[in-house]
Amino acid sequence: MDIYKIKVRELDSTVVRLSESINRLSTFRLAAFVCSIVVIIFLANERLLLPLFFVIPFCLVSFGLLINRYNRLFRQRQKASFLKDINMTELSKLVNKFENLPNGEVFASRDHAYSSDFDVFGNHSLFQLINRATTESGRHLLASWLSRPASKPIILERQQAVRELTPKLDWRQDFQAAGLPYQNSKSDYNKLLQWIEKPAELLPRKLRYRVISIVLAILSSISTGYFIYGLAYFIEDFSAKFVIPLFVTLFINSRFLKTVNQIAEDIIDNTHRNVQVLNGYHALIIQIENEKFDSEYLQRIQSAFSINNYSAATEIKRLRSILDVFQNRGTKKSLGKNDFYSIFNILWLLDIHWILRTETWKNKNSSQVRDWASAVSEFEVLTSLAGFSYSNPSYTFPEIVDEPYIIDFRTMGHPLITIEKRICNDFNLSGRGEIAMITGSNMAGKSTFLRTVGSNLVLALMGAPCCARSARVSYMEIFTSMRTQDNLEEGISSFYAELKRIEQLLNLIGSGKPIFFLLDEMFKGTNSQDRYKGGASLIKQLSELNAFGIISTHDLELAHLTSNNSAVANFSFNSDITDGIISFNYTLKKGICTDFNASELMKRSGIKIISDLTCK
């Protein structure tokens, strides 16, 4: 799309301009620093104390302003760079290039009802095509939506939200850019949530610990002052009377701190790698809180961040500030002890202060944090679907009908095939027990067509637009048996693996839900007689159950057997052989396939075909 190309050019110019400004500012800052040092040294040598009194604060403030300006320009350049990367990624997705994008392979399961057969996860997958989430929880939720059909009310709600978000291009990209700096941080989102939800240990005894820590801090200050006083005024007569009060106080403080040492270390060990997670959620929540939404669904999700009249972004920023300071303490296990912090800790019992502040925050917010994370995840998935919708304006949101067992796609194509190579077909199937039997020559497009139907159903039933001019579908569960393989580790042959899938299908149908099945080349791992007998029996059985679906086969006998069955409709993909050249149009036609090309393909592979040989 041209809009992405225009944005890439504009953002590239912005990055160059900001880089030049940063370089000039860096040079000026260095020069200002050197000049400040020279002026301060000159004034000090000349004993010009009054000018020095004004110059030093002026230099410090000026240098602070320069650093602040530098950081602001750096953040602007970083955002522009991320936005440029986002638009370049969108351009790549338009031509189905997904290199270096998260592929969701961790969510793949060989035993799932359909995901492995439709390339839902893995390289060149629907997950890569749709995903624009930057958080771990967002990617988990997207995987869940791709793996589980939603009910009609939920689908309609999601469609409305996606329609509203689709034209909000700038906001969506700003939202994604806000989370990108933290996308690849080595953090543990679940560990952070578990720590936040862990019950407070010190807070129930807050008054006791607060009073004792204040009293001990006062005594430490007095004894320290007395010690310094002795050093300053009685250096020649300095005696143990100046040391003992400080020693006793520090000993009591250290014993008291030991009672909370493990709590302090647990806080840091559980959070020091996860502060980046908080930074990411904070940035994303700010974007959500500052935007206005019209759909009831989006407003409901947004309201999760402002329960009890306080802002989730403000609360997360407060926790992040507490932990940023507390990280300076260090631990023996992970960060190493900070001696500077330890000195002030034993004097004024800083651990007590920061533990109580942390547990007070947890006590106030722990019941809401998981809801905040879930709401961010929902926004990430909805903006992912909206980005997918925006990049494919010809796609359509399906009509979700109440009648069961309905699929009706017009000009339907595969979303993972580029528009230049995509061949679209119409397909309609409706009614309990209805089966579309598809025959066709090798490489004619049968398996791809099954995946086309299945992929578009996955999109439709998660609330996304479909790769079709129009679509009508009902709620259904989807089940496939297409890529069955040997499993040497478990000692399972491909034929037995297929039987296990069929068993899963029949068990799923027994649940009473409407099931849509896609079976590719049934029983291909056995002899033709058993394949014919088993296939015919299964087709008859499926046509009498709470299911409907598509079966592809090379077996013409099986297709002819079912031609008199009113529940089975025959479709085919054909090929043409002209002067030994095989061509395909990948167009679905009604009826049984009449053209086969296996013998011709074998000839091309060097096999000498016996022309007068027939099968007995």
N, C-alpha and C positions, 0 to 999 in steps of 0.2 A: 504494500500500500504506500502511496506517495507520502502520506502524513508521517510515516516512520522515517522515510528517507530525508524529509525536510527537517525533522527533529534531530536526526543524527548530524546533519550538516550544521545546524544552529548550535547544538550542544558541543560539537567539536570546536567550533569557533569560541564558544564560551570557556571551554577548558583551556584553550591556548591563551585567551585574554587573561584569565585568572592566574594562570601559571606565570605569565609575564609580570603581573601585579605582585604576586608573591615573591618573585625573584628580586624585583626592585625594592620591595619593602624589607626583605632580608638584608639586602646591601645597606639600605638606609638605617636599619636597626643596628647593624654592626658598627656603622660609622658613628651613630648616636651614642652607642655604648662606649666606644673608644674616646670620643670627645668628652663624654661625661666623666670618665676616669681621669682624663688629663686635666679638666677644669677643677675637679675635686682635689686632686693632688696639688695643683698650683695654689688653690685657695688655702689648703691646709699648710703648705710650706710657708706661705706668706702670712700665716696667722690671721687671715681675714675670716673670723668666726661668724660674724653676722651674715655676710653673703653665703658662707658655707651652710649656715642654718637654713637658708631658703633654697639653695641650689640642690642639696641632697634630696629633700622631699620632692622638688620639682622633677629631678632626674628619675626618681623611683616611679612617680606617677606617670611621667611621659613614657618611660620604658614599659610600664604595665599596660598603658593604652596601646602601644605599638604591638605588644604581644597579643592583646585582645583582638586588635585589627587583623593580625596575622592568622590567628585561630579562626576568625570569622571567614576570612577569604579561603582558608584551607577547607573549612566545612562546605563552603559554596562550591569550590572546585570538586570536592569529593562527591557532592550530590549531583553536580552536572555530569561527572564521569559515570556515576551509577545510572543516571537517566539515559546517557548515551548507550551504555551497555544493554539496558533494558530494551531500547528501540532496535538495537542491532540484533538482539535475541528474537524480537518480534519478526524482524525481516527474515531471520533464519527459519523460524517456525513456519513462515508462509511457504517455504520450499522444503519443509520437512527435514531440516538439518538440525539435529539435536545433540551434536557433540558437546561434551563437558556439561550437560545439563543433568540435574538429579533424575534418575530413571525409575525410582520407586521399587527397585528390584527386591529390596528388603521386605516389601509387602506381598511379594508373589508367593503363591502356594499352589503346588501341583494338584492338591486335592480340592481346590476351590471349584465352584460350579462352572465357571466360565473364563476366569481371568487369564489363564495361561493360553487358551485357544484364541483369544481376541487381541493379544498383545496389549493388554491393559497396563502391564508393568514391564520394565526391562528396557533395553535399547529399542529405539524407534517405536515408542509406545504411546497410548492415549495419555498416560500420566505425564510424559514429557511434553506432549502437545498442549495440554491444558494447564499444567502446574505453573503458578506464579507466586506460590507461597514461599516465605523466607524463614518461617519457624518450623521446628520439628513437629509441633502439634498441628500446624496447618497442613503439612504434608500427610500426617496421619489421618486427618479428617478427610482430605481429598481422596485418599486411598479407600477410606470407609465408604464414601459416597459412590465411588466407582465400583465397589465390590458388593453393594447391597441396594437393590431397587427400593425407591421410596414410595410411599402411598400417594394417592392422587392429591389430597389437600397439601401435603408437604411439597410435592412437585410444583403445584400451582403457585405456592408461596415463594419458592425459589425462583421460578420463572419471572414473577413480578419483580423481585429484588434484582435479578440479573438484568432485566430490561431497564431498570432505573440506573444501574451502575454502568451499563455499556457505554453511553455517551460521555460519561465522566472520565475522559481519557487522562487529563492532567492530574486529577485527584488520584486515580488508580495508580498511575505511575509514581506520583509522589509517595503514596502509601507503600508501594513495593520498594522504592528507593530508601525509605526510612528504615526498613528492616534489613536491607542488604549488607550493611557493615557488620552485622552480627550473625549472618547466615552460617558461616563456616567456623564459628567459635567452638572450641573444644569444651562443651558444656553438657550438663545432664539436666534436662528440663524436669524429668520425673523426680530426680533426687532433690531438686530445689523445692518442688511442690510438697514432697514428703516432709522436708525439713520445716517448711512454713506451717504445715498442718500438725506438726508434732507439738504436744501440750507443753506449756511453759513450765519451767522448773523453779525459777527464782521468783516469778511474779506473785505467786500465792503468799510469799513471805516478804513482799516488797517493803512494807513499812519497817520491818526489823532490819533488813539489809540496808535500806536507805539511811535510817538513823545511825546505825553502827558505822557505816562508811563515812557519813558526814562528820561524826565525832572523831573517828580515827584520822580523817583528812585534816581536821583542825589541829589535833594533837601533833600530827606530822609537820604541819606548817610551823607551829610554835617551837617544836624541838629543833627543826631545821634552822629557824631564825635564831634560836638560842646558840646553836652550834656556830653559825656564821658570825654572830655577835662576839662569841668567844675568840674566834679566829681574828676578828678585826681589831678588837680592843685589848685583848689579854693574851696576845701571841706569846709573850715571854712567860706569863704565868698560866698558860693554857693547861688545863687538867682534865681528868676523867669526868668531872661534873658537867662539862659541856658535851661530852660524847655519849654518856650513858642514857640520857633521856631519848636522844635520837636513835641509838641502838635498840633500846627497848621498844620504842614505837615502831621501828621498821620490822623488828622481829614479830610483833603482834600483827602488823599489816600483812606480812608474808604468810603467816599461819592462816589468817582470815582469807586471803586471796587463794590459798591452796584449796579451800572448800568449793570455789567456783571455777577453778582452773580448767577442769574437764569440760564444763559447760561452754566456756569461752573458746576452747580449742575446737569443740564440736561445731560451734557456729561458723568458725573460719574454715574448717575442713569441709563443711557442707556447702559453703557459699563462694569460696574464693575463685573457683572455676566457673561459677554460675552468675556472677555479677553481670556478665555480658548478656545473659538471657534477660535479666531485668532491664538492661539498657535497650534491648531490642523491643521488648513488650512496651516499655515506656514510650519509645518513638512511635510505634504503631498506634497505641491508644490515643496519643495526642492527635494524630491524624483523624481518627474516628470521632473523637470528642468535638473537634472543631468543624466538622462537616454537617450539613443539614440533609436529612433524608425524608422522603415522602412515604415510602411503602411501610406498611405496618410492621412487616417482618424486620426490616432494617432498623426501624425505630425501637423495636423490642430488644434487638441485640444491643443497640447503642445504649439503651437504658441500663444495661448491666454495669456500665462504668460510672454511673452517678447515683447509686443507691444511698439512701440516708443523707442526701444532699452533700456528698463529698465526692471529689474527683478521684477516679482510680489512678490517673496519671500522676496527680499530686502525691498520692499515697505511695506509689511505687518509687517516685523520685525521692521521697523521704527515706524509704528503706534503703535505697541505693546509696544515699548520702551516709547513712549510719554504717553500712557495710564497708563503704570506701574508706572511712576513718578507721573502722575496726580492723580492716586488713593490715593496717600499719603495725598492729600488734605482732603478727606472725605466729607461727606454731612450730613446735619441734617436728611435727609430722610432715608438713607440706611447705610452708613458706620460709621457715627458719626464724629464730627469735630476733626481734628488733630491740637492741640494747637501749636505744634512746627512749623507746616507749616503756621499756621495763623500769627505767629509773623513775619516770613520772607515775607509772602504775603503782609501784610500791610506796610512793609518797602519798598519792591521792586516790588510790584504788579505782583507777579508770575502768578496769574490767567490770566492776559492779555497775557503774554508770551505763556503759554501752550494752551490757547484757540486759539490764532493765529496759532500756530504750528499745532494744530489739524485740524483747518479749512483749512489751506494751504494744508495739506495732503488730506483732503476730496475733495478739489477743483481739485486736480491733479488726483485723483484715483477713485472718486465715480462712474464715468461712466464705469469703468472696473471691479469693485468688483463683481458684480453679474455674469459677464462673467467668472471671476476666479472661483467662487463657482460652477458654472455650469460645467466648465471644470473638476474640481476636482471630481464632482459627476459622470460625464461620465467615468472618469478613474476608479472610484470605482466600477461602475456597470460592466464595461468591465473586470476588474480584477476579479470580482466576477464570471462572466461567464467563464473566463479563469481558475479560480480555480476549478469550477464545471467540466469543460472539462478535466483538468489534472487528477482529481480524478476518472474520468470515461472514460478511454482511449478507451473502446469498443463502446462508443456512437459516433454517426455520425452527421456531419453537413448536413442538408437536401439540396437537390437541389430545388431551387425556380424556378418554371416554369411559363411561360407567359400565357399558356392556363388556363382559369378559371375552377373551379369546379374539382380539382384533388387532391386526397389524395392517397398516395401509400407508405405504411410502410412494411418493411420486418423485421421479427424477432423483433417485437415491444413489449416492456415491460413497466411496470409502474415505473417511476423513484423513487417513494416513497415506493416501495417494495424492500427489500434487494435481492441481486442477488441469494442468496440461496433459497429464496421462490418465486422468480419471474418466472412466466410462460409467455413465449413470443408467439405472434401470428403474422401472416401476415394479412394485411388488405388493400384492394384497393377499392376505390369508385371514379367514375369520371362521369361527365356529369351533365348538368343542369336538376334538377328535380329528380335525382337518389336518391333512399332511400334504406338503408340497414335495413331490419326488423329482429330484433334479438329476438328469443324466447328461453326459457330455464327454467329449474326447479329452485326452490328456492335455493339460495346460490351457484348457478352454476357459477356465475361470470359475469352476464350481466352488472350490474351497474359498477363494477370494470373495465370492458372492455371499457365502455363508457368514464369513467374517464381516462383510459389509452390513448385512442385516443385523448381526449381533452387536457390532460396535455402535450402530445408530440406536439400537434399543438401549444399550448401556447409557448413552448420552441422554436419550429421551427420559429414562426412568431415574436419572439423577437431577434433572431440572435444567439440562443444557440444551442448546439448539442442536438440531440434527443436520447432517449433510444431505439435505433433500429440499426439493421445492415446497413440498407439503408433507405432513405426516399426521396420522391418527393412530394412537395405540391405547390399549387398556393396560391396567396394572397386571403384571405377571412376574413369576420367577423365571430365570433363564438358566438353562443347563445345556452343556455341550459335551460331545465326545468326538474330538477331532485329532488331537496330537498325542494319542496314546503311544507310549514307548516302553521298551524293555527297561527293567530295573534290576541290574545285576546284583546290587547290594541286597535287595530283598528277594531275589530269585523269582522275579515276575516277568513273564514274557509279554510282548505287546498285545497278543490276543487275550491273555488273561487280564491284562490291565484294562482292555476295552470291556470285557465282561464285568469287571468291577465297576466301571463307570456306568454301564447299563443298569447294574444293580442299584447304584446310587440314584439313578434317574427314577427307577420304579419306586424306590422308597420315598423319594421326594414327591412324586405324584400322589402317593398314599397320604400325604399330609393334608390333602383337600384343596390346596391353593392352585390357581391356574398356572400351568407350567408351559413354557415355550422351549422346545428342545431343538438342537441342531446336531445332527449326526452325519459325519463325513466318512464315506466309504465303510459301511457297516461290515464287521467281521472279515476285514481284509486279510487277517492273519490265519485263515483256515481254508480248506479246500472248497471248490465251487459248489459241491452238492450241499455240504453243511451250511455254507454261506447263504445259499438260496433258501434252504429250509428255515434256518434261524432268522433270516431277514424277513421272510414272508410272515412268520409267526409273530415277530416283534411288531411289525407294521400293523397287523390285525389287532394285537393287544393294545397298542398305543392309541389306535383310532377309537377305542371303546372307553378310554380313561379321560380324566380331567387334564387334558394336555392337547397341544397342537404344535406343529413344528415343521422343520425341513430336514429331509434326508437326501444326501447325494450318493450316487452309486454309478459304477461302470457296468453293473449287471443288468443287461437288457431284459433277461428273463424275469427278473424281479420287477422291472418297470412294467412289462406286459402283463404280469400276473395281477398287478394292482390297477390296471387300466379299467377294469369293470367295477372297481370299488369306488362308490360315490364320495367317500371321505378322502380319497387321494387324487390330487391334481398333478399331472405330469408337466414338467418344464424342462428345458434343455439349453445347453450352450453348444454351439457347433463350430466347426472349423472348415476351411476350404483348402484344398490342395490343387495348385495350378502349376503345371510343369515342375512338379516335385517340390514346390515351395508351399509351405504351410502358413496360412494366415488365420488370424482370429479377430472377431469383432466384439467379443465379450458382451454380446447382447442376449438377454434372456428371452427365450421364445416359449410359447406353449407347445406341448407335445413332447414325445420321446425323441432323443437324439438320433439322427440318421447318418451322421458322419463321424468316423473314428479314424484316428491317426497313429495309433500305437505302432502298427507295422511299418509305417513310413518313418517314424522316429527311430525304430530299431534299425532300419536300413541305414539311416544317417549315422548310426553309431558303429557301423561296420558289420552288423549281423546279416548273414545271407539268408533271407527269408525263402522258405520252400513254398512256392506259390500254390501248389495243388494239395497242400496238407490241410486237412480239416479236423476239427475236434470231435471226438466220439464220446 
